[in-house]
Amino acid sequence: MFNTKEIKKQVQTIKSHSINEYRETIHLLRLLKKRAKSREDKAFIKHQSLDVIKISFVIVIGALPGGTVAIAFIEMAFRKMNKTILPTTFNDDIHKKAEEIEYAKKS
């Protein structure tokens, strides 16, 4: 099924994405504190605020009994609509994996 090398790689990927989200959220808080006025800063605030909402949603569902399974099914349903409940840091990996699966199906 999965070998330990693949699992370690996945854990490392999740860890690096989580650290990146943490840094982006800290940056968001700093921008909010200084009341950012540039278009780029406002766009970042909007974008990162959506990520914080998504993370909160996933944490709440994950805390419920059977939550991790529910998150997986909700994510699968959202992917069919080309959307995700995961923060944007994880999107690149999701799209890359989906392309790999589609390519494998065609082969």
N, C-alpha and C positions, 0 to 999 in steps of 0.2 A: 504494500500500500504506500506508505510514506517512509522514507529512510530518514535517519537522524540528521543528515546533511541538509535535506530539504526543509525539515522542521526548524533547524537552527537558522537557516537563511530567512524563512518566513518570520521568525521571532525577531531577528535583527532588522528586517524591513519594517515591521510594525513598530519596533522601538524607535527607529530613526524618524518615521512619520509622526509618531507621538511627540518626540522632542521638537520637531519642526512646528507642529500645531501649538505646542506650549510657547515657543518663541514668538509665533505670530500673534497669539493671544496677549502676551505681554506687550508686544508692540501696539496692539489694538488699545490696550488700557492706557498706554502712554499717550497715544494720539487723542484719546477721549479726554484725558486729563488736561492736555494743552489746547483742547478745542480746535482741532485741525480744520483748516479752511481750504486747502488746495483740493482740486478735483481728484487727484490721485489718492490723497489721504482719505477723502470721503468715500471713494470707490473701495479702498482697502477696508475701511471700517464696515461698510455694508457687506462686503464679501466675507470678512472674518466673523461678523456678527451672525451670519447665517451658519457658519461652521460651528460656532459656539452653541447655537440652538440645536443643530444636528447632534453634536456631542452630548448635550443634555438629554435629548430624546433617546439616544442609544443607551445612555447610562441608566435612565429610568426603566426602560424596557428590560435591559439586562439584569436589573436588580429583582425583577419579578421571577417567580418560579417558572422555569422553562423559558426564561427570557432570551438566552443565547440562541435557542432554536427559533424563537419568534423573530429575532433580529435577522437570522439567516433567511427565513421565508419572506420577511418584509423586504429585505434587500433584493432577493431574487425577483419579487414582483416589481419593484422599482426599476430594476435593470431592464426589464421587458419594455418599460416606458422610456428607456435611455436616461434615467435619473438614478440618484443614489441617496441613501440616508446617511452615508459616511461623509466625513469632512473631505474637502477638495484635495488634501494632500494624498489621500488614498485613491483618488480617481484615476490617476495615470496608471497605476498598477492594475486597477480593475479593467480599464479599457485595453491595456496590453494583454492581459490574460484572456479577455473575451475574444480579441483578435486571434490569439494563438489557438483557442478552442475552435473558432470558426474555420481557421486554416486547416486544423487537424481533421475536422469533419469533412472538408472538401477533398482531402487527400485520400 
